[in-house]
């Protein structure tokens, strides 16, 4: 715990250094190839799933809804990459649409779901969330 704190503190200090001094600490700051002559580094998103994600809802307000690709990624990331047993809440689409339209809706109730299945078939990761 203390070692992680010290490392984070040192990284914060190094990130605030001028760009030419950051190159001295490159191996500690970044996990990729060194910066180019321009000083720019190539960024990659390590949170991107390795396969296409398909997120299915069973029961509740989103019963039968299927999200694929970029639309499924936020659900995938916030559920700890589709961890079985993970519980999360989602507002119903009707309540959100009414709120956006300016209609009085009262409090937006979030519906609870639990990850029931996470499998990969034919290069597609399918995550199924069941209503609680």
Number of C-alpha atoms within 10 A of each C-alpha: 5 7 8 9 10 11 12 12 11 13 14 12 11 19 14 10 12 9 12 9 12 17 16 11 14 16 12 13 15 13 9 12 11 14 13 9 7 6 11 10 13 10 10 8 6 7 10 13 15 10 13 17 26 22 23 20 20 18 14 15 18 20 13 11 11 16 17 15 14 14 13 18 20 12 20 22 14 12 19 10 17 24 17 16 14 15 16 17 13 15 14 15 11 13 19 14 12 13 15 9 9 9 10 9 13 8 8 14 13 13 16 16 22 21 22 17 15 16 12 13 7 7 11 15 20 23 26 20 28 19 19 14
